[in-house]
Amino acid sequence: KIVAAGGIPTALAALAAHPGSPEVQIAGTVLARRLACDEKGRKDEFVRHGGMECLLHALALHPSHAEMVEQGLDHLRALVCLAPEMPEKVVALGGVKSVLAAMQLNLGRPIVQECGCSILSDLAWESEVYQAAVV
């Protein structure tokens, strides 16, 4: 019912309206992940409404905020694993740099390292072009 009522664009609007607030970015990222990663149609709606851009922007704005990075990378990992078109979008939007920066700034956070390695591994597995982006 939340998705049917416009939950995904509303969550993304909250992210866009409050880029400087890690707390809003965390809450919006968690909500978007819960709404977008259940069914294929929902993931497509997330992407159609600019969700990937919002997620990568949140990661770029708060790369050293551990909880934001954990939630953001976990969501990104779920998206990359769910759909074959996601790796191309992540690479095209500069997501590899965001993932690497988050990992470098959060070396002591195992969840960040796990999610980051998983994302980069999935990207490298997809094609040689993505391998070059990761290297």
Backbone as ProteinMPNN parsed JSONL, in Angstrom:
{"seq_chain_A": "KIVAAGGIPTALAALAAHPGSPEVQIAGTVLARRLACDEKGRKDEFVRHGGMECLLHALALHPSHAEMVEQGLDHLRALVCLAPEMPEKVVALGGVKSVLAAMQLNLGRPIVQECGCSILSDLAWESEVYQAAVV", "coords_chain_A": {"N_chain_A": [[0.805, -1.195, 0.0], [2.018, 1.185, 0.609], [3.764, 1.692, -1.513], [1.929, 1.927, -3.615], [0.718, 4.252, -2.827], [2.57, 6.136, -3.435], [5.048, 5.924, -2.183], [7.772, 5.436, -2.933], [8.625, 7.655, -4.694], [8.186, 9.638, -2.786], [9.975, 9.027, -0.69], [12.361, 9.397, -2.088], [12.144, 12.097, -2.687], [12.421, 13.168, -0.143], [15.106, 12.544, 0.343], [16.293, 14.163, -1.621], [15.49, 16.692, -0.772], [16.802, 17.122, 1.613], [19.764, 17.025, 1.574], [21.988, 17.541, 3.183], [21.568, 16.331, 5.599], [22.521, 13.626, 7.307], [20.923, 11.904, 8.793], [18.346, 12.029, 7.62], [19.064, 11.077, 5.128], [19.839, 8.465, 5.769], [17.421, 7.369, 6.826], [15.719, 7.708, 4.595], [17.07, 6.159, 2.712], [16.926, 3.591, 3.844], [14.133, 3.225, 3.845], [13.619, 3.412, 1.064], [15.079, 1.194, 0.173], [13.665, -0.917, 1.366], [11.227, -0.658, 0.095], [11.892, -0.83, -2.622], [13.339, -3.161, -3.171], [11.894, -5.523, -3.061], [10.239, -6.563, -5.161], [10.535, -6.956, -8.723], [9.207, -4.948, -10.267], [9.017, -2.862, -8.454], [11.683, -2.183, -8.025], [12.295, -1.245, -10.532], [10.652, 0.993, -10.559], [11.886, 2.528, -8.585], [14.347, 3.094, -9.854], [13.397, 4.447, -12.115], [12.392, 6.775, -10.998], [14.679, 8.132, -10.377], [16.159, 7.038, -8.338], [18.639, 5.657, -8.151], [20.486, 7.65, -8.727], [19.961, 9.388, -6.557], [20.715, 7.74, -4.407], [23.48, 7.29, -4.911], [24.323, 9.929, -4.798], [23.817, 10.547, -2.115], [25.675, 8.835, -0.904], [28.023, 10.006, -1.884], [27.911, 12.515, -0.683], [28.131, 11.941, 2.027], [30.458, 10.301, 2.741], [32.017, 9.531, 4.911], [30.308, 9.08, 6.963], [29.468, 6.601, 8.894], [27.088, 4.999, 9.383], [25.345, 5.903, 7.38], [26.796, 5.174, 5.113], [26.913, 2.39, 5.451], [24.164, 1.681, 5.215], [23.596, 2.751, 2.678], [25.417, 1.39, 0.945], [24.571, -1.204, 1.383], [22.027, -1.127, 0.273], [22.69, -0.484, -2.382], [24.158, -2.762, -3.044], [22.124, -4.698, -2.96], [20.544, -3.826, -5.098], [22.324, -4.091, -7.295], [22.693, -6.816, -7.298], [20.143, -7.71, -7.891], [19.354, -7.111, -10.515], [20.248, -7.339, -13.944], [20.713, -4.99, -15.406], [21.599, -3.08, -13.68], [24.456, -2.941, -12.984], [25.618, -1.559, -15.202], [24.388, 0.95, -14.977], [25.295, 1.784, -12.456], [28.08, 2.015, -12.913], [28.084, 3.931, -14.985], [27.11, 6.165, -13.635], [29.148, 6.855, -11.972], [29.436, 5.32, -9.73], [31.382, 3.503, -8.876], [33.55, 5.011, -7.949], [32.323, 6.206, -5.722], [31.81, 3.956, -4.13], [34.436, 2.994, -3.672], [35.557, 5.229, -2.326], [33.946, 5.285, -0.035], [34.66, 2.831, 1.105], [37.414, 3.269, 1.606], [37.325, 5.325, 3.47], [36.13, 4.14, 5.588], [37.487, 1.973, 6.79], [37.549, 0.479, 9.141], [35.044, -0.586, 9.406], [33.389, -3.44, 9.154], [30.972, -4.142, 7.793], [30.708, -2.194, 5.823], [32.992, -2.77, 4.309], [32.408, -5.399, 3.498], [30.018, -5.043, 1.965], [30.969, -3.231, 0.032], [33.021, -4.75, -1.228], [31.45, -6.807, -2.247], [29.79, -5.454, -4.08], [31.725, -4.42, -5.896], [32.841, -6.826, -6.756], [30.619, -8.009, -8.026], [30.299, -6.173, -10.108], [32.748, -6.465, -11.47], [32.497, -9.08, -12.285], [30.522, -8.97, -14.195], [31.415, -7.878, -16.722], [34.294, -7.256, -18.853], [34.577, -4.571, -19.32], [33.455, -3.367, -17.062], [35.206, -4.395, -15.211], [37.495, -2.93, -15.803], [36.63, -0.44, -14.923], [36.524, -0.855, -12.211], [39.155, -1.447, -11.574]], "CA_chain_A": [[0.0, 0.0, 0.0], [2.894, 2.357, 0.653], [4.242, 1.931, -2.875], [0.788, 2.414, -4.394], [0.419, 5.615, -2.383], [3.659, 7.033, -3.831], [6.122, 5.848, -1.2], [9.128, 5.534, -3.498], [8.992, 9.043, -5.011], [8.184, 10.448, -1.564], [11.248, 8.775, -0.018], [13.415, 10.036, -2.877], [11.99, 13.55, -2.51], [13.01, 13.482, 1.162], [16.561, 12.531, 0.15], [16.675, 15.344, -2.412], [15.198, 17.926, -0.034], [17.658, 17.261, 2.795], [21.038, 16.357, 1.28], [22.972, 17.767, 4.237], [21.203, 15.618, 6.82], [22.771, 12.185, 7.231], [19.805, 11.182, 9.387], [17.309, 11.895, 6.596], [19.616, 10.212, 4.09], [19.763, 7.091, 6.276], [16.015, 6.946, 6.888], [15.208, 7.615, 3.228], [17.731, 5.027, 2.06], [16.34, 2.369, 4.395], [12.769, 3.123, 3.319], [13.691, 3.125, -0.368], [15.519, -0.199, -0.001], [12.557, -1.812, 1.736], [10.175, -0.566, -0.925], [12.364, -1.098, -3.981], [14.049, -4.425, -3.375], [11.031, -6.689, -2.888], [9.772, -7.098, -6.437], [11.182, -6.316, -9.874], [8.505, -3.722, -10.621], [9.349, -1.812, -7.496], [13.054, -1.762, -8.308], [12.207, -0.431, -11.74], [10.067, 2.283, -10.174], [12.953, 3.228, -7.872], [15.289, 3.59, -10.865], [12.669, 5.397, -12.976], [12.232, 8.034, -10.265], [15.988, 8.71, -10.072], [16.644, 6.498, -7.074], [20.067, 5.329, -8.182], [21.197, 8.936, -8.613], [19.808, 9.847, -5.164], [21.516, 6.883, -3.544], [24.897, 7.586, -5.125], [24.555, 11.294, -4.305], [23.881, 10.46, -0.648], [26.974, 8.237, -0.576], [29.066, 10.986, -2.191], [27.832, 13.61, 0.289], [28.414, 11.504, 3.397], [31.277, 9.09, 2.63], [32.622, 9.135, 6.181], [29.257, 8.822, 7.955], [29.467, 5.138, 8.85], [25.751, 4.399, 9.25], [24.84, 6.241, 6.051], [27.525, 4.366, 4.151], [26.455, 1.007, 5.602], [22.826, 1.547, 4.638], [23.662, 3.043, 1.252], [26.078, 0.303, 0.227], [23.716, -2.389, 1.463], [20.979, -0.938, -0.734], [23.325, -0.582, -3.695], [24.479, -4.182, -3.248], [20.868, -5.39, -3.281], [20.142, -3.444, -6.462], [23.253, -4.668, -8.272], [22.45, -8.266, -7.332], [18.791, -8.008, -8.351], [19.021, -6.873, -11.92], [21.413, -7.275, -14.823], [20.943, -3.645, -15.947], [22.119, -2.187, -12.641], [25.888, -2.64, -13.048], [25.884, -0.516, -16.199], [23.932, 2.22, -14.426], [26.211, 2.14, -11.369], [29.344, 2.456, -13.513], [27.832, 5.167, -15.738], [26.858, 7.271, -12.701], [30.317, 7.079, -11.118], [29.255, 4.593, -8.476], [32.608, 2.824, -8.447], [34.294, 5.982, -7.129], [31.621, 6.348, -4.444], [32.034, 2.738, -3.354], [35.83, 2.982, -3.247], [35.747, 6.277, -1.317], [33.291, 4.835, 1.193], [35.478, 1.769, 1.689], [38.662, 3.831, 2.102], [37.056, 6.169, 4.637], [35.491, 3.332, 6.633], [38.252, 0.727, 6.83], [37.25, -0.257, 10.363], [33.637, -1.015, 9.414], [33.285, -4.674, 8.361], [29.8, -4.165, 6.902], [31.053, -1.358, 4.672], [33.954, -3.51, 3.495], [31.699, -6.525, 2.889], [29.131, -4.542, 0.908], [31.787, -2.668, -1.033], [33.652, -5.849, -1.971], [30.393, -7.52, -2.969], [29.401, -4.617, -5.225], [32.824, -4.401, -6.865], [32.941, -8.17, -7.309], [29.521, -8.181, -8.986], [30.598, -5.354, -11.285], [33.861, -7.081, -12.193], [32.018, -10.338, -12.853], [29.603, -8.697, -15.309], [32.092, -7.717, -18.009], [35.637, -6.682, -18.809], [34.432, -3.116, -19.266], [33.248, -3.018, -15.66], [36.458, -4.715, -14.521], [38.362, -1.773, -16.0], [36.125, 0.643, -14.069], [36.849, -1.201, -10.831], [40.612, -1.385, -11.412]], "C_chain_A": [[0.855, 1.269, 0.0], [3.386, 2.704, -0.746], [3.123, 2.511, -3.722], [0.43, 3.851, -4.046], [1.531, 6.602, -2.728], [4.844, 7.018, -2.894], [7.516, 6.015, -1.759], [9.47, 6.966, -3.897], [9.011, 9.95, -3.781], [9.499, 10.27, -0.804], [12.388, 9.463, -0.762], [13.346, 11.55, -2.787], [12.579, 13.988, -1.173], [14.533, 13.507, 1.067], [17.022, 13.797, -0.571], [16.497, 16.64, -1.629], [16.156, 18.168, 1.126], [19.016, 16.59, 2.581], [22.069, 16.494, 2.395], [22.691, 17.02, 5.523], [21.468, 14.125, 6.674], [21.599, 11.37, 7.782], [18.669, 10.98, 8.382], [17.792, 10.966, 5.488], [19.545, 8.737, 4.518], [18.325, 6.596, 6.242], [15.426, 6.773, 5.486], [15.794, 6.441, 2.469], [17.145, 3.708, 2.545], [14.929, 2.169, 3.851], [12.792, 2.747, 1.838], [14.115, 1.684, -0.618], [14.378, -1.161, 0.297], [11.46, -1.807, 0.684], [10.638, -1.066, -2.286], [12.89, -2.509, -4.199], [13.192, -5.673, -3.173], [10.686, -7.355, -4.212], [10.409, -6.31, -7.581], [10.525, -4.997, -10.254], [8.835, -2.556, -9.711], [10.762, -1.295, -7.724], [13.067, -0.862, -9.534], [11.635, 0.945, -11.439], [11.101, 3.138, -9.452], [13.922, 3.865, -8.867], [14.634, 4.668, -11.72], [12.524, 6.767, -12.308], [13.568, 8.65, -9.844], [16.592, 8.201, -8.779], [18.121, 6.184, -7.049], [20.898, 6.602, -8.042], [21.132, 9.462, -7.18], [20.696, 9.045, -4.224], [23.004, 7.18, -3.685], [25.25, 8.992, -4.65], [24.675, 11.297, -2.787], [25.216, 9.862, -0.208], [28.116, 9.235, -0.814], [29.084, 12.128, -1.175], [28.295, 13.216, 1.684], [29.305, 10.257, 3.421], [31.916, 8.641, 3.941], [31.587, 8.933, 7.284], [28.951, 7.324, 7.909], [28.08, 4.539, 8.65], [25.154, 4.688, 7.88], [25.495, 5.347, 4.999], [27.081, 2.901, 4.234], [25.101, 0.797, 4.931], [22.854, 1.754, 3.122], [24.296, 1.918, 0.447], [25.261, -0.984, 0.274], [22.597, -2.309, 0.422], [21.561, -1.088, -2.135], [23.668, -2.032, -4.029], [23.223, -4.958, -3.645], [20.431, -5.076, -4.709], [21.026, -4.092, -7.522], [23.015, -6.171, -8.407], [21.105, -8.614, -7.962], [18.597, -7.947, -9.855], [20.262, -6.718, -12.785], [21.701, -5.88, -15.384], [21.582, -2.697, -14.931], [23.62, -1.93, -12.719], [26.229, -1.528, -14.039], [25.518, 0.859, -15.653], [24.873, 2.7, -13.312], [27.517, 2.697, -11.928], [29.157, 3.804, -14.212], [27.653, 6.374, -14.819], [28.027, 7.529, -11.749], [30.242, 6.359, -9.788], [30.495, 3.891, -7.968], [33.433, 3.759, -7.558], [33.65, 6.155, -5.761], [31.856, 5.141, -3.544], [33.462, 2.71, -2.815], [36.101, 4.029, -2.164], [35.143, 5.855, 0.015], [34.12, 3.756, 1.885], [36.753, 2.331, 2.305], [38.461, 4.654, 3.369], [36.447, 5.401, 5.806], [36.169, 1.966, 6.755], [37.911, -0.138, 8.045], [35.832, -0.774, 10.458], [33.478, -2.26, 8.541], [32.099, -4.696, 7.4], [30.068, -3.335, 5.65], [31.987, -2.12, 3.738], [33.287, -4.686, 2.782], [30.823, -6.073, 1.726], [29.931, -4.007, -0.265], [32.443, -3.749, -1.88], [32.626, -6.608, -2.799], [29.967, -6.756, -4.219], [30.484, -4.655, -6.3], [33.01, -5.766, -7.522], [31.855, -8.422, -8.347], [29.78, -7.382, -10.262], [31.697, -6.002, -12.129], [33.426, -8.376, -12.879], [31.205, -10.1, -14.12], [30.306, -8.586, -16.661], [33.479, -7.129, -17.812], [35.605, -5.165, -18.74], [34.274, -2.66, -17.821], [34.484, -3.344, -14.829], [37.408, -3.535, -14.623], [37.93, -0.606, -15.118], [36.501, 0.394, -12.616], [38.339, -1.071, -10.577], [41.027, 0.062, -11.492]], "O_chain_A": [[0.455, 2.297, -0.546], [3.421, 3.875, -1.123], [3.332, 3.472, -4.461], [-0.104, 4.581, -4.88], [1.453, 7.774, -2.36], [5.578, 8.003, -2.814], [8.361, 6.66, -1.138], [10.516, 7.467, -3.482], [9.767, 10.92, -3.738], [10.075, 11.247, -0.327], [13.278, 10.044, -0.141], [14.379, 12.219, -2.81], [13.173, 15.062, -1.079], [15.179, 14.383, 1.64], [18.01, 14.421, -0.185], [17.269, 17.582, -1.805], [16.306, 19.304, 1.575], [19.379, 15.682, 3.328], [22.94, 15.635, 2.532], [23.498, 17.068, 6.451], [20.718, 13.429, 5.989], [21.318, 10.274, 7.296], [18.097, 9.893, 8.298], [17.02, 10.161, 4.969], [19.226, 7.869, 3.706], [18.042, 5.531, 5.694], [14.715, 5.802, 5.225], [15.104, 5.799, 1.677], [16.896, 2.807, 1.744], [14.571, 1.065, 3.442], [12.057, 1.855, 1.414], [13.582, 1.023, -1.509], [14.157, -2.115, -0.448], [10.839, -2.837, 0.417], [9.855, -1.662, -3.024], [12.878, -2.997, -5.329], [13.729, -6.779, -3.119], [10.827, -8.569, -4.361], [10.774, -5.145, -7.42], [11.223, -4.023, -10.536], [8.919, -1.409, -10.149], [11.006, -0.092, -7.626], [13.762, 0.154, -9.568], [12.082, 1.946, -11.999], [11.181, 4.345, -9.685], [14.275, 5.037, -8.735], [15.254, 5.69, -12.015], [12.534, 7.795, -12.984], [13.592, 9.586, -9.044], [17.446, 8.862, -8.188], [18.791, 6.416, -6.042], [21.896, 6.623, -7.322], [22.138, 9.93, -6.647], [21.353, 9.608, -3.348], [23.709, 7.308, -2.685], [26.353, 9.221, -4.154], [25.54, 11.976, -2.234], [25.82, 10.334, 0.756], [29.063, 9.296, -0.03], [30.149, 12.649, -0.843], [28.794, 14.052, 2.437], [28.951, 9.261, 4.052], [32.316, 7.484, 4.064], [31.951, 8.644, 8.423], [28.267, 6.844, 7.005], [27.917, 3.647, 7.817], [24.525, 3.815, 7.282], [24.824, 4.829, 4.107], [26.895, 2.249, 3.207], [24.918, -0.154, 4.17], [22.21, 1.016, 2.377], [23.783, 1.532, -0.603], [25.259, -1.76, -0.681], [22.266, -3.302, -0.226], [20.97, -1.758, -2.982], [23.487, -2.474, -5.164], [23.26, -5.78, -4.561], [19.997, -5.966, -5.44], [20.526, -4.587, -8.532], [23.124, -6.728, -9.499], [20.946, -9.704, -8.511], [17.759, -8.662, -10.405], [21.216, -6.042, -12.398], [22.829, -5.614, -15.798], [22.055, -1.622, -15.301], [24.036, -0.786, -12.533], [27.042, -0.654, -13.738], [26.258, 1.823, -15.846], [25.204, 3.884, -13.241], [28.003, 3.73, -11.468], [29.974, 4.711, -14.049], [28.011, 7.491, -15.194], [27.908, 8.331, -10.823], [30.908, 6.745, -8.827], [30.651, 3.7, -6.761], [33.955, 3.334, -6.527], [34.349, 6.242, -4.751], [32.075, 5.287, -2.341], [33.675, 2.433, -1.634], [36.799, 3.745, -1.191], [35.753, 6.042, 1.068], [34.265, 3.766, 3.108], [37.14, 1.925, 3.401], [39.328, 4.678, 4.241], [36.27, 5.955, 6.891], [35.5, 0.934, 6.814], [37.981, -1.364, 7.969], [35.448, -1.343, 11.481], [33.437, -2.151, 7.315], [32.219, -5.223, 6.294], [29.695, -3.731, 4.546], [31.798, -2.116, 2.522], [33.561, -4.944, 1.61], [30.877, -6.646, 0.638], [29.616, -4.291, -1.421], [32.425, -3.676, -3.108], [32.907, -7.007, -3.929], [29.804, -7.344, -5.288], [30.195, -4.894, -7.473], [33.304, -5.848, -8.714], [32.121, -8.975, -9.414], [29.51, -7.859, -11.364], [31.588, -6.076, -13.353], [33.943, -8.72, -13.942], [31.199, -10.939, -15.02], [29.831, -9.149, -17.647], [33.799, -6.582, -16.757], [36.501, -4.545, -18.168], [34.89, -1.679, -17.405], [34.78, -2.652, -13.855], [38.058, -3.174, -13.641], [38.774, 0.137, -14.618], [36.768, 1.338, -11.872], [38.753, -0.638, -9.502], [42.214, 0.371, -11.383]]}, "name": "protein", "num_of_chains": 1, "seq": "KIVAAGGIPTALAALAAHPGSPEVQIAGTVLARRLACDEKGRKDEFVRHGGMECLLHALALHPSHAEMVEQGLDHLRALVCLAPEMPEKVVALGGVKSVLAAMQLNLGRPIVQECGCSILSDLAWESEVYQAAVV"}
